[in-house]
């Protein structure tokens, strides 16, 4: 349907949105191929300075997702000997998935991340 029939047209995809999506995809691949998350981090750092305001919120969110996820992962790994670490690691995986899905959906609608510096979702 077109805009005249009541359904809005999809937001145009910008080059900034493509770069943001690339980082999210690399993060998703990171669950299977861990090194791809580092590639995503590098792309996010390189693209953040030249990005539009919307894309910049996503790049900040993605960079923080990597570093906070790494922190949670290290804490979880160190505490596996007292068994709580397994719960921390499970939380970390769910946390990272939610952040990546939330961000990917937002950039698909050309929307910024509302709180890119949050530690949670």
VEXRO-451030 format. One record per residue (C-alpha): x, y, z. Coordinates in Angstrom, 2 decimals, padded with zeros to 5 digits. Layout:
// residues N
X,Y,Z
...
// end
This chain:
// residues 121
000.00,000.00,000.00
001.10,003.56,-000.56
000.91,006.60,001.71
-002.28,007.72,000.01
-004.02,004.53,001.11
-003.25,005.06,004.78
-000.08,003.01,005.20
003.10,005.05,005.62
005.98,004.34,003.30
009.01,002.65,004.92
011.84,004.92,006.02
014.57,005.31,003.46
017.76,003.42,004.25
020.72,005.75,004.61
024.41,004.86,004.34
024.63,005.52,008.10
021.90,002.96,008.73
023.78,000.37,006.66
026.91,000.82,008.79
024.90,000.52,012.00
023.20,-002.64,010.73
026.60,-004.07,009.80
027.79,-003.67,013.39
024.64,-005.32,014.78
025.06,-008.21,012.33
028.71,-008.63,013.35
027.60,-008.68,016.99
024.98,-011.35,016.20
027.68,-013.39,014.44
029.81,-012.92,017.55
027.61,-015.43,019.36
028.96,-018.06,016.95
032.25,-016.55,015.76
033.56,-014.48,018.65
036.11,-012.48,016.68
033.39,-010.83,014.59
032.33,-008.82,017.66
035.76,-007.20,017.71
035.35,-006.35,014.03
031.99,-004.76,014.88
033.59,-002.73,017.66
036.24,-001.43,015.27
033.62,-000.45,012.68
031.56,001.34,015.37
034.59,003.34,016.55
035.60,004.26,012.99
032.12,005.31,011.88
030.94,007.13,015.02
032.81,010.39,014.32
031.29,010.91,010.87
027.79,009.61,011.63
024.47,011.42,011.70
022.86,012.10,015.07
020.66,008.99,014.84
023.52,006.70,013.83
025.83,008.18,016.48
023.44,007.07,019.24
023.56,003.53,017.83
027.35,003.50,017.58
027.66,004.69,021.19
025.16,002.01,022.25
027.06,-000.65,020.32
030.44,000.34,021.74
029.04,000.28,025.27
027.35,-003.07,024.57
030.73,-004.56,023.69
032.64,-003.20,026.69
029.92,-003.77,029.28
029.31,-007.25,027.87
033.03,-007.97,028.14
032.99,-006.81,031.77
029.95,-008.98,032.58
031.60,-011.91,030.78
034.85,-011.58,032.74
032.97,-011.34,036.06
030.85,-014.34,035.08
033.87,-016.39,034.08
035.74,-015.57,037.29
032.76,-016.50,039.43
031.93,-019.80,037.74
033.94,-021.56,040.44
031.28,-020.51,042.96
028.50,-021.38,040.48
026.88,-017.90,040.41
029.05,-017.20,037.38
026.92,-019.47,035.19
023.89,-017.29,035.95
025.91,-014.16,035.23
027.04,-015.61,031.89
023.47,-016.58,031.00
022.31,-013.07,031.90
025.10,-011.60,029.76
024.02,-013.57,026.68
020.36,-012.60,027.11
021.33,-008.98,027.86
023.47,-008.73,024.71
020.79,-010.34,022.53
018.11,-007.95,023.80
020.33,-004.91,023.21
021.24,-006.02,019.68
017.65,-006.87,018.74
016.35,-003.61,020.22
018.97,-001.57,018.37
018.52,-003.43,015.08
014.77,-002.85,015.18
015.24,000.85,016.00
017.66,001.49,013.13
015.30,-000.37,010.80
012.75,002.35,011.61
015.46,005.05,011.42
015.03,005.85,015.12
017.82,006.68,017.59
018.57,004.69,020.72
016.83,006.74,023.41
019.34,006.03,026.18
022.59,004.94,024.49
024.61,005.09,027.71
022.40,002.83,029.79
023.86,-000.28,031.43
020.66,-002.27,030.94
018.43,-002.48,027.88
// end
